[in-house]
């Protein structure tokens, strides 16, 4: 179907925005809080697919102090038992 999201392959890279203001990255360590669902994330954490968005695009957003961007391997996530599924973007989340 045309409305079905593109499956996520093991060789893909995903990006997670980490707000600078939260201090979840100290220059060496990304803290677990950066990967916990936020109040507006009801079905897991939001990630961006590198095949559809550049790192520079992902780094842009509403946070006044900006973002760090973590790069994650789908294969590595699945290897440790994390379910990775596509969810199409919708205007209301």
N, C-alpha and C positions, 0 to 999 in steps of 0.2 A: 504494500500500500504506500501511497505517496506521503501519508502522514506519519509513517513509522520512522523513528529516529535511526540514524546510521549506527549499526553495531560498533561497539568499541573493541578494537583488536588488541592483543597482548603487546604488540610492538609500539603502541601509542604512548605519548607523553601527555600528562595532565598537569595543569597549573592550579595552585591554590593561592589566593590572595591572602596576605598577612598584613593587617594594618600596622603601620609603624607606631602609631599611638598606643597600641596595646602592649608593647614591649615583650612580644612573644618570640623575638629573635634578638640575641645579644652579640651578634657578629661571629659566633661559633656554633651556637646551639639554637635549634628551633624547638620551642617548648610545646608540649602536648596540647595545650589550650588552643594553639593555632589550627588544630585538626578536630576540635570538638564542634558539633553543630551549633550554629548561632541561632538566635531567637527566631529568625525568619527561615531557617532551614528545617523543614518538617520531615523530609524523607531521606536524610543523610546530609553529607556536606556538599557544597557547591564547588565544582571544579570546572576548569575551562580546558577544552581539547586543543592541543597545539596544532592539530591539522586544520583547525578552523579559526584560531585566533593567535596572533603573535604575542610573544612575551611583552612587548611594548604596549599592545592593546590591552592586555590583561592588567598591566600595572596602572593603567588610567582608571580613575573611578572617583567616587564622591569624597573619599577620606581626605581631609585637609592636609595631613602630614604625608600622605601617599602610602604606598604599599611595598612590601617585599613580596617576591613571588617565588614559591617553592615549586620545583619541578619534580614530578612523581612518575615513575614507570608503572604502567598498568600491569605488566608481568610481575613485577615485584609486589605490588599490592595484592594481586590474586594469589601469589605464592604463599602469602601469610594469612590467607583466608578472607580478605576483604572483598566484598561484592562490588563490582564496578559495572554500572548500568547506565545507558543513556537516558536522559529525560529532556525532551524538547523544551526550549525556552518558551515561556508564555508571558503575556503582559502582566498578569496578576500573580506570577510566581510559580 
